[in-house]
């Protein structure tokens, strides 16, 4: 990361420069981040400790929750701490590390959501072959593939950015370091790099989105021959995943498939996929899922009995 840059640190302007509003944001986003970590960690512990949640769907959900914790932790703690300081600085190395983390965990989440759509397709449309299609080994390879895909995507984005010279200004109109804000600060022609990173992001996002749409289109067509009870149950299991896909893919598509960017607009939209969606995922997947709620109650009961036994 040692290039021709003379800039050693960047100044993040954050979500707002209003001092009074920053104090309100500090309390609000600290609460949000606490919910993200607590809610997703609860799902990870519940799935890992429950024998009844051993199906591929919950296997993927466990990893999705873990990725959500990592993803929000790349940006949220820094943003929350910055609400309490006047000058919000981040070192050049720290900025690049944040850029890498955002695209690594964000890319991994996109691939995981796509894999989860295939799992629902296999479960509903090919139930007789489901156990052979989605073995533990296959599921493990899909998860590893999602991590590798996110790593490759993030590495390419980061390397393209670090090759650019940054010689000032160093003020980023955002609350974290992302590709578009950094491209606007580079003291070189960034048109080619902007086209490349946009093309890569568009290819990944749109290809995964097409797979998602096709998977659910096939599912809907196959449900025509089912009974009303069968259709209701199938749609119920897919509803949570579709909701999460819309909440995550919508804002990401809005920001990353455009060659030009309005930073003031982007940072407001970015709150949805870095904070709001990771916070809502546990609620979406648990409130409508009897098996997860039952497993959580059993986990709590075991904990209470264990504590009473010690007493």
Secondary structure as UniProt FT lines:
FT   STRAND          9..12
FT   HELIX           19..49
FT   HELIX           51..53
FT   HELIX           56..82
FT   TURN            83..84
FT   STRAND          89..91
FT   HELIX           92..125
FT   HELIX           127..129
FT   HELIX           130..133
FT   HELIX           136..162
FT   STRAND          171..172
FT   HELIX           179..185
FT   HELIX           191..222
FT   HELIX           223..225
FT   HELIX           228..256
FT   HELIX           263..271
FT   HELIX           272..276
FT   HELIX           277..287
FT   HELIX           290..310
//
